[in-house]
Amino acid sequence: MFRVVQISDTHIGRTRARFARNWAPLRDWIEGQKPDLVHHCGDLTLDGADDEADFELCAQLVGSLTTPFRVVPGNHDIGMPRNARQIVNDTRLARWCRYFGADRWFLDAEDWRLIGFNAMLLGSGRAEEEAQYSWLAARMAEAGSRRIAWFCHQPLFIHGFDDPDNGYWSVAPEPRLRLEALSKRFDIGLVCSGHLHRERQATIGDTQYVWCPSASFTVADAQSHLPGAAVLGAVILDFEGRTLRVRQVRLPALPHVWIEDVAAEIYPR
């Protein structure tokens, strides 16, 4: 069996440090699960897109883990397409790679190939986006009979591949279509994402779609239309042969905070 502990949206900052205090209880819980891998689905930092000090602190904290660690970037780490204030650009991508290495990864575990990719490139029109599509297709083609698990920051959709444009909440329709085409070519058994600060698990066809809850805060009014539960927690993924067991875990050691109550403190205008 190969165990992955999936965490997301820690939003750790050095100057605005409210959520940095969550790291110690989160780390202690992770170590207690004895995982083979810890994966972070992005928004590791509070504002790494503009504040390198957040990257410095997060690199120190994740370096304290005794388990192998992988992470893909989120919008608060490197910016995102269609965001005038923090657009993904060369400077932000280079900063990410300097502290955390490549923005995509893969490894084989049991009868699965696990693949993490950078959802913040999707729809950007950057050369790196096309390179990533090619890389993703090649890594899956090389997987042979293994099942595929995808890990990214934004969910591909809210309800299904035929969703309209969900704006900030999911991958945009055009890149979503390209991912759908890849999903039809290969045996994708899992898509695990973060970003929404909500806990949800749904099965469509032969694929499990898992939203990993946040380890920092939840969102109230702005997400009232979204499915899933606004809780703090993590996900345990147990891969054994070609089977997968998914467990959503709520973590009461992390204090529940609504973003509406602390927005002025952590994201001042």
N, C-alpha and C positions, 0 to 999 in steps of 0.2 A: 504493500500500500504506500502511496505517496500522498502526503498531506500538505495542502496549501492553506495558509491563513491569509485571507483577503481582507485588507483594510482600505479605507478611502477617506479623502477630505478631512485630513487632520488640521489643516489651516494653521500651521505653527509659524509664529512670527517672533522676532527678537524684541522689537520695540513695543509692539502691541501684542503682549504675551499671554492674553487670557487663555488661549487653548494650548499653549506649551505645557501647562500644568497637567493636561490630560495624558501626556506621553508616558509618564512613569507608570500609572495603573494600566495603561494599554500595553506597554512593553511587558509588564509582569504577567498579564493575562496571556499574551502571545507566547512567552517562554513556557508557560504552564501547559500549552497545547502540544508542545514538542513537534512543531511542524518541520517538514523538509524544506519548505520555502515560505517566505513572507512576501506577498505581493501587495503593492500600494497602487490603487487605481487613479492616482493623481489628485491635484490640489494638496500636495504635501505641505506647501508653504501657504502662509497667509497672503503674501504679496511678493513672491519671488520674481514676478514679471517686472517689477520696478525696484525691488529692494534686495540687493545681493546679500545683506546681512541675514535675511531669512534663509537663504540657501546655506550659508555658513553654519547656522545653528542646526538646521535639519540634517545636514551631512554629519555633524557631530552626534546627533541623537540616534539616527539610524545606524551609525557605526558602532553603537553600543549593543546592537543585537548580536546574539551568538548564532543565529540562523542565517543562511543565505537570503539575500534581499534583492528584489527587483521592483522597479517602479516605472510607470509611464507618466508623462506630463499632463497636467490639467490646465485650465484656462488661467487660474491664479498663479501658475508657475511660469507659463511662457506666453500668455495672451491667447487670442483665438481669432479666427476669421469673423468678419461682420461685426467687429467691435472697434469702434473708432478710438476709444480711449486706450485700449491695450491690444493692438494687433500683433499677431505672431510675426516676428521678424528675425533677421540674422543675429542681432545682438542677443535677443532672448533665447534663441535656440543654442547659440554658442555658450551662453552662461549655463544653461541646463547641462549640456554635454561636459562642460568643465567640471561640474560638481557630481553628476550622476551617470555619466557615460551616455551611451547611445539612447535614443528615444524609442527604440524598438528592440525586441529580444525574442528568443525562442529557446526552448529546451524540451527534451523528451522525458516523459514520466509514465511508467507502466506502458499501456497501449495507447497513449495519448501524446500529441504534440501540443505544447502550450506556447501560445504566441501573444506577445504584447505589442501594441502599435500605438502610434501617436494620433489620436482622434483630432487634435488641435490643428493638424495640417489639412484635414478634409474640407474641401471647398475653398482652400486658400489660393489655389492657382499657382502655388510655388512649385519649383522644380522638385523639391523634396517630396511633394505629394505624389507625383508620378513615380518617383523612385521607390516610394514606400509601397504603392500598389504592385509594382513589379516584384519587389522583395517579398511581399506577402504571398503573392501567387506562387513564387518560386519555392518558398519555405513549405507551403502546403503541398505542392507537387512532389517535393522530396520526402514527404511524410509516409509514403507507402500506404500500408493498411491502417495506420494509426488514425484515431479520431482526433479532431481538432478542437482546441479550446482557445477562444479569443478573449483578450483582456484589453480594455480601453477605458478612457475617462467618461466620455459622453455615451449614453445609451444610443443604439442605432435608431430607435424609435420609441414611442410611448405605447402604442397599441399594436402596430404591425408595420411591415415594409411599405404598405400603401398609405401610411399616414400623410396628412398634409405637412406643410412646413411648420414645425413646432418651435421655430425660433431658437432661443437660447437653450431650450431643454433637451434637444437631441441633435444628432447628425442631420444635416440638411438633406433635402430630397435627392439632389443630383448625386452626391457621393454615396448616399444610401443605396441608390440603384446599383452602383458599381459594387458595393459590398454584397448586395443581394445576389448579383450575378456570380460572385465568388462563392457565396454560400450554397448555390445550386450545383456548383462543380465539385465541392468537397464535402466530406462528412463532418460538419461542424456540430458538435454535441453540446457546446457551452459558449455563451457570450456573457461575460461578467463585466459590469461597468459601475461607475460611481456617479459623481456630479450632482445627483438629484437629492442627496441627503435623505433618501427614503429606502425602506426595506421592502423588497418585492421579489417574488419568484414566479415565473410563468413558463409554460411549455408550449411551443408552437412547432408542430411537426415533430421532428426528432431532436429539437434543440431546446435546451433550457436557457432562459434569459434571466439573469440574476442581477438585481440592483443591490449593490453593497451599501449599507447605511453609513452615515458619517460618524466620525469619531470626534466631532467638534460641536456642531449646532444643527438644529432643524429649522425648517421654514414653514410658516403658517399660511397667511393669506395668499401670497403669490403662487402657492402650489395647491390651493384648495381644489383645483380641477384634476389633479394628478392621482392615479391609483397608488397603492402602497401605503406603508405606515411611516410616520415621522418619528423615528426612534434613533437612538445612538447605539452603535454596535459594530459587528464584524461578521464575516462569513468563514465557515470552515468547509473546505472542499477536499474530500477523500477520493482519490483516484485509485481504483483497484482493477487490474485488467482493463476491460473496456467499459466498466461500470463507473458511475460517479454518484457519490452521496453528497448532497448539499445541506448544510445546516446554517440557518440564520441565527445569530447569537446576539442577544441584547446585553449590554454591559452597564449594569447599574452603578459601577464604580466611576463612570463618567457622568458628571453633572449635566442634567438636561437643560439646555439653553436654547431659547428661540432667538433667531437672528434679529427679529424685530425689536427685541429688548436691548440688544447690545450693538446694533448697527452703527450708531453714532460714535461708539467707542472704538470699534475695530476697523470700520471703513468710513472715517470722517470725510465729509465732502471737501 
